[in-house]
Amino acid sequence: MHQANKAKKATKWIGAIAASAAAAVLVTACGGSGTGDQAASGGADKAPAQQANKKQDPVTVTIGIRATGYLTEDEIQRYIVQPVSKKYPHITINRIVLDDKTNSFENLLAAGSLPDIIFHTSLLLPDLKRLKIDQDLTDAIKTANIDLAAFNPTTLDAIKITSENSFLMGVPYTMHFNALYYNKDIFDKFGAEYPKDGMTWQEVTELAKKVTRKEDTVQYRGFEPDSIYRAGSQLGLPLIDPKTFKSVGNTDEWKQVVQMAKDVYAIPGNSTIQTFSSGVNAFVKDRKLAMLAGLNWLPNLAEVKGQFTNWDLASYPTWPGKPGVGTQIDLHVMIVPSTSKHKEAALQVIETVVSGEVQSDMAQNGRVSVLKDKKYQDAFGQHLDYLKGKNVQAVFKSAPTKPFPTTIHANKAFNEITKVMTQVVKNNVDVNTALRSYDELMDKYIAEQPK
């Protein structure tokens, strides 16, 4: 899962939308070809002409998006502000920067200031259900002319399953991918073959031994597997039983996952644990890491496209006997909470973001579309010059595994299962003891939470 970093300071960013010729020209340049590219809108792209004949009262739609981990400010402008301005000029977008402090869901709810649209990961949808602000958007989606048949059905199923609802409490707009990133310079330096699509975790571990070397005073690490949660999710392993709310980490299956990661860190010279941003920096900035199994880190690579070019992608490692099986799907979802006073306008914003035009633009600029038409997959990364010649289709070589409920304690569980590797690798705790301690910690935590 992609863990959104906590914003250090709660701020507000306001996108004031004006219907201007300049904005219209920019949106036209950003979007798709127009004709035949309206898949998710169900014909709603005719709306601008209809709206021109019907004056609507101005309305401000607040959107809640964290400072990092979701959309950059440039992307908010490109995929939300500008397209909405073109299509619905009566709507103004006001962004609230979500965090876990001042602008937490709980604080905003208490203050009556929850955004009209919350941008959140599908893996943590129970966060919103716990606050009893989820609502059935089925009728509103239909009224907004959003064609659900145009979506990858797995994305819609995932929202229902992870939220444990029979209805859609939100609409997805993009999904994370997983891939194996590798530094060609390190492989060339040590005369090793590059990774290939379809490798297992064990095969990548063996390859890592060939590129984990110390040269002069520089230590090169062969492989960072990142959070073991994702490797476990490939096997459909929950961390908490959704019915009993008991921790289920101390199982033979989870022991297999932890042992795999332990074998990676046991490679002499590869014992440093660099998960999440630490691993990304090791690969992108320090460039002493040969392989990184991770999420969509293309924006990070874009920042150094002039200095670091000799890298590529292979498909995410898999488990033996499960070729092509990826991690649990990690969607980014737009949720209209029950507290919203502008439900109709919020759905118009959502309808715009999932339109074929915007989804095409997102795909061309390195965001995986939630629409099922293969043209969005084929268009992936086409507008990014630093991806020319890269094996970008590797990101589609594995399909997400079947979703499973994550429960309201998912965030805590994700963090704690990652810490298990510190116990095993740095503190030399055996796998059985580490997982037993993890279960005890989680069960204690769950028992202490308000019912």
C-alpha positions in Angstrom: 0.0 0.0 0.0 1.1 3.5 -0.6 1.2 5.1 2.9 0.5 8.9 2.5 3.0 10.9 4.5 1.6 13.2 7.2 1.5 16.8 6.2 3.6 18.8 8.6 1.4 21.9 8.4 -2.2 22.1 7.7 -2.7 24.6 4.9 -5.4 25.5 2.4 -4.9 25.9 -1.3 -7.6 27.5 -3.3 -8.1 26.9 -7.0 -10.1 29.8 -8.2 -11.7 28.8 -11.5 -12.4 31.3 -14.2 -13.9 30.5 -17.6 -11.2 31.9 -19.9 -10.0 31.3 -23.3 -6.5 30.6 -22.0 -7.7 27.8 -19.7 -9.8 26.3 -22.4 -6.8 26.1 -24.7 -4.6 24.5 -22.0 -7.2 21.9 -21.2 -7.6 21.1 -24.9 -3.9 20.6 -25.1 -3.8 18.4 -22.0 -6.7 16.1 -22.9 -7.4 13.4 -25.4 -8.7 13.6 -28.9 -12.3 14.2 -27.9 -14.2 12.0 -30.3 -14.6 8.4 -29.0 -12.8 9.4 -25.8 -15.7 9.9 -23.5 -16.0 6.3 -22.2 -16.8 6.9 -18.5 -19.0 9.9 -19.0 -21.9 8.0 -20.7 -22.5 10.9 -23.1 -22.3 13.5 -20.4 -19.7 15.4 -22.4 -22.6 17.0 -24.1 -23.2 18.8 -20.9 -21.2 22.0 -21.6 -23.4 22.9 -24.5 -26.5 22.2 -22.4 -25.1 24.2 -19.5 -24.4 27.2 -21.8 -28.2 27.6 -22.3 -28.9 27.2 -18.6 -27.3 29.6 -16.1 -26.4 27.8 -12.8 -25.7 29.4 -9.5 -22.0 29.5 -8.5 -21.0 26.8 -6.1 -17.8 26.0 -4.3 -16.8 22.3 -4.1 -14.2 21.5 -1.4 -11.8 18.7 -2.1 -9.7 17.0 0.6 -6.3 15.7 -0.6 -3.2 15.0 1.4 0.0 17.0 0.7 1.8 14.0 -0.6 1.0 10.5 -1.9 -2.0 11.4 -4.1 -2.0 14.2 -6.6 0.6 17.0 -6.9 -0.5 20.6 -7.1 0.2 20.6 -10.9 -1.9 17.4 -11.3 -4.8 18.9 -9.3 -4.8 21.8 -11.7 -4.5 19.6 -14.8 -6.9 16.8 -13.9 -9.4 18.7 -11.8 -9.4 22.5 -11.8 -8.9 23.1 -15.5 -11.2 20.4 -16.9 -13.9 21.4 -14.4 -13.6 25.0 -15.4 -14.1 24.1 -19.0 -17.1 21.9 -18.4 -18.8 23.4 -15.4 -17.7 27.1 -15.2 -20.1 27.7 -12.3 -18.0 25.4 -10.0 -15.0 26.7 -8.0 -12.6 24.2 -6.4 -11.3 24.8 -2.8 -8.7 22.3 -1.7 -8.2 21.4 1.9 -4.9 19.7 2.7 -5.8 16.6 4.8 -3.5 15.4 7.6 -3.6 13.4 10.8 -3.7 16.5 13.1 -5.5 19.8 12.6 -7.2 18.6 9.4 -7.9 15.0 10.4 -11.2 13.5 9.4 -12.3 13.6 13.0 -11.5 17.3 13.5 -13.0 18.4 10.3 -16.2 16.4 11.0 -16.5 17.9 14.5 -16.1 21.4 13.0 -18.6 20.7 10.2 -15.9 21.3 7.6 -15.5 17.9 5.9 -14.7 18.3 2.2 -17.4 17.7 -0.4 -15.0 15.1 -2.0 -12.4 13.2 0.0 -9.5 11.6 -2.0 -8.5 8.5 -0.1 -6.9 5.1 -0.7 -9.3 2.1 -1.1 -7.2 0.2 1.5 -8.3 2.6 4.2 -12.0 3.2 3.3 -13.0 1.8 6.7 -11.6 5.0 8.2 -14.6 6.8 6.7 -17.1 4.1 7.4 -16.1 4.2 11.1 -17.1 7.8 11.2 -20.5 6.9 9.7 -20.1 9.4 6.8 -20.2 6.8 4.0 -23.3 6.8 1.8 -24.6 4.9 -1.2 -23.7 6.9 -4.3 -25.4 4.5 -6.8 -28.3 6.8 -7.7 -26.1 9.9 -7.7 -23.6 8.2 -10.0 -26.4 7.4 -12.4 -27.8 10.9 -12.3 -24.3 12.3 -13.0 -24.2 10.1 -16.2 -21.1 8.2 -15.1 -21.0 4.9 -17.0 -19.8 2.3 -14.5 -19.7 -0.3 -17.4 -16.6 1.6 -18.7 -14.6 0.9 -15.5 -12.4 -2.1 -14.8 -14.8 -4.1 -12.8 -12.1 -5.1 -10.3 -11.8 -1.5 -9.2 -15.5 -1.3 -8.4 -15.5 -4.6 -6.6 -12.5 -3.5 -4.5 -14.3 -0.5 -3.2 -17.2 -2.6 -2.0 -15.1 -5.3 -0.6 -12.6 -3.2 1.3 -15.3 -1.0 2.7 -17.5 -4.0 3.5 -20.5 -2.3 1.8 -22.8 -3.7 -0.8 -22.8 -0.3 -2.5 -20.2 2.2 -3.9 -19.3 4.8 -1.4 -16.9 6.4 -3.9 -15.6 6.4 -7.4 -12.0 5.4 -8.3 -9.9 7.7 -10.5 -6.5 6.0 -10.6 -4.8 2.9 -9.2 -1.2 2.3 -8.1 0.9 -0.2 -10.0 3.8 -2.3 -8.7 7.0 -2.9 -10.5 10.6 -3.9 -10.1 12.9 -0.9 -10.7 16.5 -1.5 -11.5 19.7 0.5 -12.0 21.4 -0.6 -15.2 24.7 1.1 -14.2 25.1 -1.1 -11.2 24.3 -4.3 -13.2 26.8 -3.2 -15.9 29.5 -2.4 -13.3 29.3 -5.9 -11.9 28.6 -7.7 -15.2 25.3 -9.1 -14.1 22.2 -9.8 -16.3 19.3 -7.4 -16.0 16.1 -8.5 -14.3 13.4 -10.0 -16.5 9.6 -9.9 -16.5 8.0 -12.8 -14.6 10.7 -13.4 -11.9 9.8 -14.8 -8.5 10.9 -13.3 -5.2 13.4 -16.1 -4.8 14.9 -15.5 -8.3 15.2 -11.8 -7.6 16.9 -12.6 -4.3 19.5 -14.8 -6.1 20.1 -12.1 -8.7 20.6 -9.5 -5.9 23.5 -11.5 -4.6 25.4 -10.7 -7.8 25.0 -7.0 -7.4 25.5 -6.6 -3.7 29.1 -5.5 -3.6 31.4 -3.1 -1.8 33.7 -1.2 -4.1 36.3 1.0 -2.3 34.2 2.6 0.3 30.9 2.4 -1.5 28.4 -0.3 -0.5 25.9 -1.3 -3.2 22.8 -3.0 -2.1 21.3 -5.6 -4.4 17.6 -5.4 -3.5 15.0 -3.7 -1.4 11.7 -5.6 -1.2 9.9 -2.7 0.6 6.9 -3.4 2.8 6.2 -7.0 3.3 2.5 -6.2 3.4 2.4 -6.0 -0.4 4.2 -9.4 -0.8 1.7 -10.9 1.7 -1.3 -9.4 -0.1 -0.2 -11.3 -3.3 -1.1 -14.4 -1.3 -4.4 -12.9 -0.2 -3.2 -12.7 3.4 -5.2 -10.4 5.7 -3.6 -9.0 8.8 -6.9 -8.8 10.8 -9.8 -11.1 10.7 -12.7 -8.9 9.5 -15.3 -11.0 11.5 -13.5 -11.5 14.8 -11.1 -8.5 14.7 -8.3 -10.7 15.9 -4.8 -10.3 14.5 -3.8 -13.1 12.1 -0.1 -12.5 11.4 1.2 -15.6 13.2 0.4 -18.1 10.4 2.5 -20.3 8.2 1.7 -18.1 5.2 2.9 -14.9 6.9 6.0 -16.8 8.1 6.8 -17.6 4.5 6.6 -13.9 3.6 8.7 -12.8 6.5 11.3 -15.5 5.7 11.5 -14.4 2.1 12.3 -10.8 3.2 14.7 -12.1 5.8 16.6 -14.0 3.1 16.9 -10.8 1.1 18.3 -8.8 4.1 20.6 -11.7 5.0 22.7 -11.2 1.8 26.0 -9.9 3.1 26.0 -6.1 2.5 22.3 -5.9 2.0 21.1 -5.8 5.6 19.9 -2.1 5.6 16.1 -1.9 5.7 15.0 0.9 3.4 11.2 0.8 3.1 8.9 3.5 1.6 10.6 6.9 1.0 14.0 5.6 2.3 14.1 3.0 -0.4 13.0 5.5 -3.1 15.8 7.9 -2.1 18.3 5.1 -2.1 17.3 4.2 -5.7 16.6 7.6 -7.2 18.9 10.0 -5.4 21.8 8.0 -3.9 21.8 5.4 -6.7 23.5 2.7 -4.6 20.5 0.4 -4.7 20.4 -2.0 -7.7 16.7 -3.1 -7.5 13.6 -1.8 -5.8 10.2 -3.5 -5.6 7.8 -0.7 -5.3 4.8 1.4 -6.3 4.5 4.2 -8.9 7.7 6.1 -8.2 7.8 7.7 -11.7 7.2 11.2 -10.4 10.4 10.8 -8.2 12.3 9.6 -11.3 11.0 12.6 -13.3 12.7 14.9 -10.8 16.1 13.5 -11.7 15.5 12.8 -15.4 18.4 14.9 -16.4 20.9 13.1 -14.1 19.6 9.5 -13.8 18.6 7.9 -17.1 20.1 4.4 -17.1 17.3 2.6 -15.3 14.4 0.4 -16.3 11.4 -1.6 -15.2 10.6 -5.3 -14.9 7.3 -6.8 -13.6 6.8 -7.0 -9.9 8.2 -10.2 -8.3 5.7 -13.0 -7.9 5.4 -16.2 -5.8 6.2 -19.6 -7.2 3.1 -21.2 -8.7 1.3 -17.8 -8.9 2.6 -16.2 -12.1 1.1 -12.8 -13.0 -0.5 -12.4 -9.6 0.1 -8.9 -8.2 -0.7 -7.3 -4.9 -4.0 -6.3 -3.5 -5.4 -3.5 -5.6 -4.5 0.0 -4.2 -7.0 2.5 -5.7 -7.3 6.2 -5.1 -11.0 7.0 -4.6 -13.2 10.1 -4.6 -15.7 9.8 -1.8 -18.7 12.2 -1.3 -19.4 12.0 2.4 -23.0 12.2 3.7 -22.2 15.6 5.2 -21.7 17.2 1.8 -24.0 20.1 1.0 -23.1 20.1 -2.6 -23.6 16.5 -3.7 -24.8 17.3 -7.2 -21.8 19.6 -8.0 -19.4 17.1 -6.3 -20.6 14.4 -8.7 -20.1 16.7 -11.6 -16.5 17.2 -10.5 -16.1 13.4 -10.2 -17.7 12.8 -13.6 -15.2 15.2 -15.1 -12.2 13.4 -13.5 -13.3 10.0 -14.8 -14.2 11.2 -18.3 -12.3 9.6 -21.1 -10.5 12.9 -21.9 -9.0 13.3 -18.4 -8.3 9.6 -18.0 -6.5 9.6 -21.3 -4.4 12.5 -20.2 -3.6 10.9 -16.8 -2.6 7.6 -18.6 -0.3 9.5 -21.0 1.4 11.2 -18.1 2.0 8.1 -16.0 -1.1 7.5 -13.9 -2.9 4.1 -14.4 -6.4 4.6 -15.6 -9.4 2.9 -13.9 -11.2 2.5 -17.3 -11.1 -0.9 -18.9 -10.5 0.0 -22.5 -7.0 -1.2 -23.5 -6.2 2.1 -25.2 -5.6 3.7 -21.8 -3.1 1.0 -21.0 -1.4 1.3 -24.4 -1.2 5.1 -23.9 0.6 4.8 -20.5 3.5 7.2 -20.2 3.4 8.3 -23.9 3.8 12.0 -23.0 6.8 11.4 -20.7 10.0 11.8 -22.5 12.1 10.2 -19.7 10.1 6.9 -20.3 11.1 6.6 -24.0 12.7 3.2 -24.5 11.7 2.0 -21.0 9.7 -1.3 -20.4 6.7 0.6 -19.2 4.3 -2.2 -20.1 5.9 -4.2 -17.3 3.5 -2.5 -14.9 0.6 -4.4 -16.6 2.3 -7.8 -16.5 0.7 -8.7 -13.2 -3.0 -8.3 -12.3 -4.2 -7.3 -8.8 -5.1 -10.2 -6.6 -8.7 -10.6 -5.3 -9.4 -7.8 -2.8 -10.2 -8.6 0.8 -11.5 -6.5 3.7 -8.9 -4.5 5.5 -10.9 -3.4 8.6 -10.8 -0.1 10.5 -7.4 -1.1 12.1 -5.6 -1.4 8.7 -3.4 1.6 9.0 -2.0 0.4 12.4 -1.6 -3.1 11.1 0.3 -2.0 7.9 2.8 0.0 10.0 3.3 -2.7 12.6 3.8 -5.6 10.2 6.6 -3.5 8.5 8.3 -3.1 11.9 8.4 -6.9 12.2 11.4 -6.9 9.8 13.3 -4.6 12.1 12.8 -7.1 14.9 13.9 -10.0 12.7 16.8 -8.4 10.9 18.3 -5.9 13.3 17.4 -7.4 16.7 17.9 -11.1 15.5 14.4 -12.1 16.7 13.3 -15.4 15.1 10.4 -15.2 12.7 7.9 -17.2 15.0 8.6 -14.9 18.0 8.4 -11.7 15.9 5.0 -12.6 14.4 3.7 -13.9 17.8 4.7 -10.5 19.3 3.0 -8.7 16.4 -0.3 -10.5 17.1 -0.1 -9.8 20.8 0.6 -6.1 20.1 -2.3 -5.8 17.6 -4.8 -7.7 19.7 -4.0 -5.4 22.7 -4.3 -2.3 20.5 -7.7 -3.4 19.1 -9.0 -4.2 22.5 -8.1 -0.7 23.7 -10.0 1.0 20.9 -13.5 2.5 21.4 -16.2 0.1 20.4 
